Amino acid sequence: QVQLVESGGGLVQAGGSLRLSCAASGSIFNVMGWYRQAPGKQRELVAITSGDSTNYADSVKGRFTISRDNAKNTVYLQMNSLKPEDTAVYYCNARQTWALKDYWGQGTQVTVSS
């Protein structure tokens, strides 16, 4: 059974930092990443990593860094210089492209106060 367990969300002042973690178990995944959903908005891509490749939303480039520890099957999102517009529920995503399967974590709230 696949499980994605997220941690690291919370409340932080603008300009601060947070680090999100997502520990995956039950299978292996070739793509892992983070998405977010703010109130009244659609879920959007934040960052994804696949092998040596990473991609970021334009809104977080230069501020957020995604990394992955394959030995621990864990993906991280280091978020620096946080802005109030980064406030959202952040979801971990793990993908098996060969099986066309997507898995999601339960979400972790990130709130940035001005």
C-alpha positions as CSV (number, residue, x, y, z in Angstrom):
1,Q,0.0,0.0,0.0
2,V,1.4,3.3,-1.0
3,Q,1.7,6.1,1.6
4,L,2.9,9.6,1.3
5,V,3.4,11.3,4.7
6,E,4.1,15.0,4.7
7,S,5.5,17.2,7.4
8,G,7.0,20.6,8.0
9,G,4.1,23.0,7.3
10,G,3.2,25.8,9.6
11,L,2.9,29.5,10.2
12,V,5.8,31.8,9.3
13,Q,6.3,35.5,8.7
14,A,7.0,36.9,5.3
15,G,10.6,36.5,4.4
16,G,11.0,33.4,6.6
17,S,11.7,29.8,5.6
18,L,10.1,26.4,5.9
19,R,11.2,22.9,4.9
20,L,8.6,20.4,3.8
21,S,9.3,16.7,3.8
22,C,7.4,13.8,2.2
23,A,8.3,10.3,3.0
24,A,7.0,7.7,0.5
25,S,6.5,4.0,1.2
26,G,5.0,1.0,-0.5
27,S,6.5,1.4,-3.9
28,I,9.1,3.3,-6.0
29,F,8.4,6.4,-8.1
30,N,10.3,8.0,-10.9
31,V,8.8,11.4,-10.4
32,M,8.1,13.2,-7.2
33,G,7.1,16.7,-6.5
34,W,5.0,19.3,-4.7
35,Y,1.8,21.0,-5.7
36,R,-0.2,23.6,-3.8
37,Q,-3.8,24.8,-3.6
38,A,-4.8,28.2,-2.2
39,P,-8.4,28.9,-1.2
40,G,-10.6,29.4,-4.2
41,K,-7.9,28.4,-6.6
42,Q,-6.9,25.4,-8.6
43,R,-4.1,23.1,-7.5
44,E,-0.9,24.2,-9.2
45,L,2.6,22.7,-9.7
46,V,5.3,24.1,-7.4
47,A,8.3,21.9,-8.2
48,I,9.0,18.4,-9.5
49,T,12.1,16.2,-9.7
50,S,12.8,13.2,-11.9
51,G,16.3,11.8,-12.0
52,D,18.7,14.7,-12.4
53,S,16.0,17.0,-13.7
54,T,14.0,19.6,-11.7
55,N,11.4,22.0,-12.7
56,Y,9.8,24.9,-10.8
57,A,6.9,27.2,-11.2
58,D,8.0,30.7,-12.3
59,S,6.6,32.1,-9.1
60,V,9.0,30.1,-6.8
61,K,12.2,30.1,-8.9
62,G,15.1,31.3,-7.0
63,R,13.3,30.9,-3.6
64,F,12.3,27.2,-3.4
65,T,14.5,24.2,-3.8
66,I,13.3,20.6,-4.3
67,S,15.6,17.7,-3.5
68,R,15.2,14.0,-3.1
69,D,16.9,11.3,-1.0
70,N,16.4,8.1,-2.9
71,A,17.7,6.0,-0.1
72,K,14.9,7.3,2.1
73,N,12.4,7.6,-0.7
74,T,11.8,11.1,0.6
75,V,11.4,14.4,-1.2
76,Y,12.0,17.8,0.3
77,L,10.9,21.3,-0.5
78,Q,13.1,24.1,1.0
79,M,11.1,27.3,0.9
80,N,13.0,30.6,1.5
81,S,11.9,34.2,1.2
82,L,8.3,33.2,1.7
83,K,5.6,35.6,0.7
84,P,1.9,35.8,1.8
85,E,0.9,34.6,-1.7
86,D,2.7,31.3,-1.0
87,T,0.0,30.6,1.6
88,A,-1.7,27.3,0.5
89,V,-2.1,23.6,1.3
90,Y,1.0,21.9,-0.1
91,Y,0.6,18.4,-1.5
92,C,3.2,15.8,-2.1
93,N,2.9,13.9,-5.4
94,A,4.6,10.7,-6.4
95,R,4.3,9.3,-9.9
96,Q,4.9,6.1,-11.7
97,T,5.0,7.1,-15.3
98,W,5.4,3.6,-16.6
99,A,2.2,2.6,-14.8
100,L,0.3,5.9,-15.4
101,K,-0.3,6.1,-11.6
102,D,-0.3,9.2,-9.4
103,Y,-0.3,9.2,-5.6
104,W,-1.0,12.2,-3.3
105,G,-0.2,13.0,0.3
106,Q,-2.8,14.4,2.7
107,G,-1.6,17.9,2.4
108,T,0.2,20.3,4.8
109,Q,-0.8,23.9,5.5
110,V,1.6,26.6,4.9
111,T,0.6,30.1,6.1
112,V,2.7,33.2,5.5
113,S,1.8,36.3,7.4
114,S,2.6,39.8,6.2
